[in-house]
Structure formats: structure tokens, C-alpha cells
Amino acid sequence: MQAKRALEMKQTVYVVDDDDLFRESLSRNLVAFGHYVRTYSDGQTFLDQVDESEGGVILLDWKMPGLNGIEVLQTLRESGNQMPVIFLTVLGDQIYEEAALAGGAVDFIEKSRSFSIVQRRIELILQGNRAQPNNDKAQREELITVGQMVVDNVSRRIRWKDIDVPLTLTEFKMVRYMAEQDGRDVDYRSLYDLVHGEGFTAGEGEHGYRANVRAFIKRIRQKFRAVDDTFDCIGNYPGFGYRWQSEGAGSDA
């Protein structure tokens, strides 16, 4: 049944990894689940050949000769390519996960995890399975104004003090959801589910997903402050999550 669903989606999984044995093993598993697979042993060859119009998901190694994974991701995003990228790497330290997510990756998985974990995350991405709790308001209204921010649900863009804030689609969803709960606390899990769908747990330990969310929030704050260095509308509730405060005075914790 899982293989049938993958085939019906008719999208490609791109595997970019210099480890020949790992690349071959992963590719065989992906094909067995019905995915179309294209493999590349280095980042530059992948960048030269990838076609965003075909859609799909990119599985990207970090440590490669020539361009490393984060450089490949940066080049993709600078060129306007927004295909979802999952880092699949032996580098398990939180600093690498945060760098990957801040650079625009949608997930970060250690190679030691089972293939079933990788497959499930790919499946959710291809299905567009993104939880959007309590989001009816955003679906009804084209424009939402919260304090000095305007959320455009048609173009999926956000303006702060009449200036566009260059958020990714994932960052847009997080900001919109927090703003809809203006002044109320939003837990880490709800924000994480907006990104990955229900049931994922990134990072180490029972609450590893919190580091994932913190990396996104850090990047969002940086983007708002790039257009307004006084921005302080995202507050932190230690141990629970975040809150949007249209009146400001948010904590950076």
C-alpha cells in the first residue's frame, strides 16, 4: 500500500551522497517503495542537473568532496529553488541540525535511523501532510492584520511595517499560526507539527523536536530584524513554547 501511494504521487527522490554503498542501498529501498530515484555522488553534478519543475524531495549528505551539503542547500535557495531538502548525515550534533534548518532544510535525520523513518518523512512531505491546527480563520480571510504585520494568505507573504519579510513557506505557516493566537502561548509540538506533520520526533531524546523549532524561530526573528532591528514580537515561554505579542516585549530565549 505504501509503495502504491508513492507511485501515485509520481515525484522523484534525489539522493546526493558520495558514499557509493550507502547511496546504492538507500536507492534500492526507495525504489522498492515505489519512488522514482535519481542519484548523484557530488553536489555540483546535482546542481547542474536538477530540475525544480519535476518536483520531489532531496536527500542530502553533509560531508562531501567539493561542495558540502550546506553549500548545496545555500546554492539551491539563492537560485530560488524551494524543493524540500532532508539532510541525511552521520553528523548528529545539534549545531549541524540548527544550521541545516536555518538554511532552509525541512528535516535532519541521522544515517543511523532506520529506513522506515526516512520513508515516513518523505511520504509526509510528498503528500503535503502538514498539520494546520485552528487554521480556519486563515483559510477564510485573504488578509489578516495583527498589530503592524499583514499576513497575505493568497500570496503567502508577510509584510512588517509595509516591508516584505522574506520567509519560507514553513516560516510563513509558523508566524501565521502564532499571530492568530496573539498573546497566547503556543507549544513546541504544535509548531513542529506545522513543519513535519504529526508523529515526527527530530533530534535526540523525548523532546528532541524542541531544538528543531528553536532553530526555525531563531531564523524567523533574524529575518524580521533584518527589516526592523526593534522587532520583539516573538516571546518565549521556557519549557513550553512561544507566543506572538503584537505589542512587543518578547524574550529571545
C-alpha positions as CSV (number, residue, x, y, z in Angstrom):
1,M,0.0,0.0,0.0
2,Q,2.8,2.4,0.9
3,A,4.6,1.7,-2.4
4,K,1.3,2.2,-4.3
5,R,0.8,5.7,-2.7
6,A,4.4,6.7,-3.6
7,L,3.9,5.7,-7.2
8,E,0.6,7.6,-7.5
9,M,2.4,10.8,-6.4
10,K,4.8,10.4,-9.4
11,Q,7.6,12.6,-7.9
12,T,11.3,12.0,-7.6
13,V,13.6,11.4,-4.6
14,Y,17.0,12.9,-5.3
15,V,19.8,11.2,-3.4
16,V,23.0,13.3,-3.1
17,D,25.8,11.4,-1.3
18,D,29.4,10.5,-2.0
19,D,29.2,7.1,-0.2
20,D,28.6,4.7,-3.1
21,L,27.4,1.8,-0.9
22,F,25.1,3.9,1.2
23,R,23.7,5.6,-1.9
24,E,23.0,2.3,-3.7
25,S,21.4,0.7,-0.6
26,L,19.2,3.7,0.0
27,S,18.2,3.9,-3.6
28,R,17.2,0.3,-3.7
29,N,15.0,0.7,-0.7
30,L,13.4,3.8,-2.2
31,V,12.7,2.1,-5.4
32,A,11.2,-0.8,-3.6
33,F,8.7,1.6,-2.0
34,G,7.7,2.9,-5.5
35,H,9.7,6.1,-5.6
36,Y,11.4,7.4,-8.7
37,V,15.0,7.9,-7.7
38,R,17.9,9.9,-9.1
39,T,21.4,9.6,-7.5
40,Y,24.4,11.9,-7.5
41,S,27.8,11.4,-6.0
42,D,28.6,15.1,-5.6
43,G,26.8,18.3,-5.0
44,Q,27.9,20.2,-8.2
45,T,26.7,17.5,-10.6
46,F,23.3,17.5,-8.8
47,L,23.1,21.3,-9.0
48,D,23.9,21.2,-12.8
49,Q,21.2,18.6,-13.5
50,V,18.3,19.2,-11.0
51,D,15.1,20.5,-12.5
52,E,12.7,22.0,-9.9
53,S,9.7,21.7,-12.2
54,E,9.8,17.9,-11.8
55,G,9.1,18.3,-8.0
56,G,10.1,15.8,-5.4
57,V,12.4,15.6,-2.3
58,I,16.1,15.9,-1.9
59,L,18.0,13.7,0.4
60,L,21.3,15.5,1.0
61,D,24.5,14.4,2.7
62,W,26.6,17.0,4.6
63,K,30.2,15.8,4.2
64,M,31.0,15.5,0.5
65,P,34.1,16.5,-1.6
66,G,33.8,19.8,-3.4
67,L,30.6,21.4,-2.3
68,N,29.3,20.2,1.1
69,G,25.7,19.8,1.8
70,I,25.1,23.1,3.4
71,E,26.7,24.8,0.4
72,V,24.5,22.9,-2.0
73,L,21.4,23.9,0.0
74,Q,22.5,27.6,0.0
75,T,23.0,27.5,-3.7
76,L,19.6,26.0,-4.3
77,R,17.8,28.6,-2.2
78,E,19.8,31.5,-3.7
79,S,18.7,30.3,-7.1
80,G,15.1,30.3,-6.0
81,N,14.8,26.5,-5.9
82,Q,12.4,25.7,-3.0
83,M,12.3,21.9,-3.3
84,P,12.2,20.3,0.2
85,V,15.6,19.1,1.5
86,I,16.2,16.5,4.1
87,F,19.7,16.2,5.5
88,L,20.7,12.6,5.9
89,T,24.0,12.5,7.6
90,V,26.3,11.0,10.2
91,L,26.7,14.4,11.9
92,G,24.3,14.2,14.8
93,D,25.3,17.3,16.8
94,Q,22.6,19.9,17.4
95,I,24.7,22.6,15.8
96,Y,24.5,20.9,12.4
97,E,20.8,20.4,12.7
98,E,20.2,24.1,13.6
99,A,22.4,25.2,10.7
100,A,20.5,22.9,8.2
101,L,17.1,24.2,9.4
102,A,18.2,27.8,9.4
103,G,19.5,27.3,5.8
104,G,16.0,26.1,4.7
105,A,16.1,22.3,5.1
106,V,12.8,20.8,6.2
107,D,14.3,18.0,8.2
108,F,17.5,16.5,9.6
109,I,17.9,12.7,10.1
110,E,20.9,10.8,11.3
111,K,22.0,7.9,9.0
112,S,21.8,5.5,11.9
113,R,18.0,5.9,11.9
114,S,16.1,3.1,10.2
115,F,14.9,3.4,6.6
116,S,11.3,3.3,7.8
117,I,11.8,6.7,9.5
118,V,13.3,8.1,6.3
119,Q,10.5,6.7,4.2
120,R,7.8,8.1,6.5
121,R,9.2,11.6,6.4
122,I,9.5,11.5,2.6
123,E,5.9,10.3,2.4
124,L,4.5,13.1,4.5
125,I,6.4,15.7,2.5
126,L,5.2,14.3,-0.8
127,Q,1.6,14.1,0.4
128,G,1.8,17.7,1.6
129,N,0.7,16.4,5.0
130,R,1.1,19.4,7.2
131,A,-1.0,19.8,10.3
132,Q,-2.6,23.3,10.5
133,P,-4.5,23.4,13.8
134,N,-7.2,26.0,14.3
135,N,-6.4,27.5,10.9
136,D,-9.9,28.1,9.6
137,K,-9.6,31.9,10.0
138,A,-6.6,31.9,7.7
139,Q,-8.5,30.0,5.1
140,R,-11.5,32.4,5.2
141,E,-9.6,35.7,5.0
142,E,-7.2,36.8,2.3
143,L,-5.6,39.3,4.6
144,I,-5.0,39.3,8.3
145,T,-3.7,42.3,10.2
146,V,-2.0,41.7,13.5
147,G,-0.5,44.8,15.0
148,Q,2.0,46.2,12.5
149,M,2.0,42.9,10.5
150,V,-0.1,42.0,7.5
151,V,-0.5,38.3,6.6
152,D,-1.4,37.7,2.9
153,N,-2.9,34.2,2.6
154,V,-3.1,34.3,-1.1
155,S,0.5,35.0,-1.9
156,R,1.6,33.5,1.4
157,R,3.7,36.6,2.1
158,I,4.1,38.7,5.2
159,R,4.7,42.4,5.4
160,W,6.0,44.1,8.5
161,K,5.6,47.9,8.7
162,D,4.9,47.8,4.9
163,I,8.1,45.9,4.2
164,D,8.2,42.3,2.8
165,V,9.8,39.8,5.2
166,P,11.3,37.0,3.0
167,L,10.0,34.0,4.8
168,T,10.0,30.4,3.5
169,L,6.6,28.7,3.3
170,T,7.3,26.8,6.5
171,E,8.3,30.0,8.3
172,F,5.2,31.7,7.0
173,K,3.0,29.0,8.4
174,M,4.7,29.3,11.9
175,V,4.3,33.1,12.0
176,R,0.7,33.0,10.8
177,Y,-0.2,30.4,13.4
178,M,1.4,32.2,16.3
179,A,-0.1,35.5,15.2
180,E,-3.6,34.0,15.1
181,Q,-3.1,33.1,18.8
182,D,-1.8,36.7,19.5
183,G,-1.0,36.9,23.2
184,R,-1.5,33.2,23.9
185,D,1.2,30.6,24.3
186,V,1.8,28.1,21.5
187,D,3.5,24.9,22.5
188,Y,6.6,23.5,20.7
189,R,4.7,20.4,19.5
190,S,2.1,22.4,17.6
191,L,4.7,24.5,15.9
192,Y,6.7,21.4,15.0
193,D,3.6,19.6,13.5
194,L,3.2,22.6,11.2
195,V,6.5,21.7,9.7
196,H,6.7,17.9,9.6
197,G,3.2,16.6,10.2
198,E,2.1,14.7,13.3
199,G,4.2,11.9,14.6
200,F,7.8,13.0,14.0
201,T,10.4,13.5,16.7
202,A,13.7,15.1,15.4
203,G,16.9,15.2,17.4
204,E,17.7,13.2,20.5
205,G,15.5,12.3,23.4
206,E,11.8,12.5,24.0
207,H,11.7,16.3,23.4
208,G,14.4,16.5,20.7
209,Y,11.9,18.3,18.4
210,R,12.3,21.4,20.5
211,A,15.7,22.1,19.1
212,N,14.2,21.9,15.6
213,V,11.5,24.5,16.5
214,R,14.1,26.8,18.2
215,A,16.2,26.8,15.1
216,F,13.2,27.9,13.0
217,I,12.2,30.7,15.5
218,K,15.8,32.0,15.6
219,R,15.8,32.3,11.8
220,I,12.4,34.0,11.7
221,R,13.5,36.6,14.3
222,Q,16.6,37.3,12.2
223,K,14.5,37.9,9.1
224,F,12.2,40.3,10.9
225,R,15.1,42.1,12.5
226,A,16.8,42.5,9.1
227,V,13.9,44.8,8.1
228,D,13.3,46.2,11.6
229,D,16.0,45.9,14.3
230,T,13.5,46.8,17.0
231,F,11.3,43.7,16.3
232,D,10.5,41.8,19.5
233,C,7.1,40.3,19.0
234,I,8.0,36.6,19.5
235,G,8.2,35.8,23.2
236,N,9.4,32.6,24.7
237,Y,7.6,30.5,27.4
238,P,10.5,28.4,28.8
239,G,9.9,24.7,28.6
240,F,6.6,25.2,26.7
241,G,6.9,27.1,23.5
242,Y,6.4,30.7,22.1
243,R,3.8,33.4,21.9
244,W,3.2,36.2,19.4
245,Q,2.9,39.6,21.2
246,S,1.7,42.3,18.8
247,E,2.6,44.8,21.5
248,G,6.2,43.6,21.6
249,A,8.4,42.9,24.6
250,G,9.2,39.3,23.5
251,S,12.1,37.3,25.0
252,D,14.8,35.8,22.8
253,A,15.2,32.7,24.9
